[in-house]
Amino acid sequence: MDIAMVVLGFVCMLIGMAGSILPVLPGTPISWLGLVLLYLAPSLPFDWLFITITGVVAIGLYVLDYIIPAMGTKRFGGSKAGAWGTTIGLLVGLFVPVPFGILIGAFVGALVGELIVNKTEKKLAMKAAFGSFLGFLASTFIKFLATVVYLGLFIYKLIGNWDLLF
């Protein structure tokens, strides 16, 4: 049972890292679930404090994931259409076979979303698209960093409890 929980936890870590980039997966909460699965291994003593603190951080980052791109968009004069355009462009960029398709798709999506709302203000639309794009990049970086830290904690706890698990 211990090996199954460790393997499932590690798979959640990898899915969480992918989810930190892909907007359809809640990356940080999935990585946190990997930590929980590690501690649910029968041979490992459950650490409530560790799981609670990492869980609060995961939930906080999940909430910030919606706030940061909106802040970037508003700071540069953007609209909700720019934020939605960023997400849609990102999803389209996943299927475009060019390097950095995700980044290009996110920016183009934000620009198209802003141009739909600000038809005559092309300069304003470009500025707002840039803000939306920066918000997306900041949010993605923070989520990815958090999932890498969670993976590091997972490995640290796994190695530290190796004799109990195996």
N, C-alpha and C positions, 0 to 999 in steps of 0.2 A: 504493500500500500504506500509506503514511503516513496518508493521510486516513482510510482504513478503520480503522486502529488508534486514531486519535484519536477517531473517532466511536464505536467500540465501547467505548473507555475512558470516554468521557463518558456513554454509556448505562449502563455499570456504576456510575458515580458516582450517577446518578439512582436506579437500582434500589437501590443501597446506602443512599441517604437514606431511601427508602421502607421498606427493610428494617430501618432503625434504629427504626422505629415498629411495624412488623408483626412479630409473633413467628415467622412461618413463614419469613422470609428472614434469613440472617446478614448484616446490613447492613454492618458494618465490614469483614469480609473481602471482600465484593463491591466495596466502594469501593476497597479496597487492590488488588483485581484490576484496577480501572480505571487505577490508577497503573502497574501492571506493563504493561498493554497500551500505555499511552503510551510507556513506555520500550522496548517491543518494536518500535516504529516503526523501520524500517531506517535512517533518517537521523539518529536521535537516539542519542548515546552512552549506553550502559547504565550506570547509577549503582548499583553493588551495595550500597554503604553506605546510601544513601537507601532503597532497596527493602527491605533487611534490617531497618533500624530501623522503618520504617513497617509492615512485616510482623509484627515482634515485638509492636508496639503493637496491631495488629489482632487478633492471636491472644490477647494478654492481655485485651483488652476483650471478646472473644468468650467467654472463660472467665469473666470477671467478670460477664457478662450472666446467668450461671446462679447466681453466688454472691450478688450484691447483693440480688435479690428474696428469696432464702432468708434472708439476714441480716435484712432488714426484717421478714420474717414471724416469725423466731425472736425477734427483739428485743422484739416486741410480744406474744409468747406464742402465736404461730400454729403451724399444722401444715402438712404437705405438701399437705393438702386445700385449704388457703387459697391456696397458691402455684399449684396446679393450677387452682383456681377462677378465679384472676386471669387465667391464660392463656386458659382457655375463655371467660370473660366478655369478654375482649378480642376474641377471634375473633368471638363473637356480636355484640359492639358494632360491628364493622365493617359489619354488614348492617342495623343499626338506623338508620333515616333521621332521627335527631335530632342536633342539634349535640353534640359531645363524646361521641358514642355509645361510642367506644373507652374513654374514661375511666370513664364510668358503668358500662359492661359489665365493666371490670376490677374496679371496686370491688364491684359486685353479685356478680360471680362469686366473688370472695374471700370475701364475706360468706356466700354460699350454701355454699361449700366448708367454711367454718368451722362453720356451723350444722349441717351434716351430721355433723361430728365432735363438736362440743360442743353437743349437743341442748339441754341444760338451762342452759348458761352463755351466755346471749345477750349479756351485757355483755363477756365474754371474747371471744366470737366477733366482736363489733363492733370491739374493740380489735385483735384479730389481723388482721381484714380490712383495717383502716386501715394496719397495719404492712406487710401484703403489698402494698397499693396504693402506699404510699410507696416501697417497694423497687422496684416496677415503674416508678414515675415517675422515680426516681433513675437506674435502669439505662437507661431510654429516653432521658433527657436526656443522659447521658454518651455513649451510642452516637450520638445525633443530632449532638452537638457534634463528635465525632470524624469523622463523615462530612462535616460542613461543613468542618472543617479539611482533610480529604483533598481535598475539592473545591477549596478554596483553593489547596492545593499543586499540584493538577492544573492549574489555570488559571495559576498562577505559572510552573510549569515549561513549560507550553504557550507562554505569551507570551515567556518567556526564550529559548526555542528556536524561535521562529516562523520565523526565517530558515533554519534547518536543515530544518524540516518542509515549508515551502511555498515 
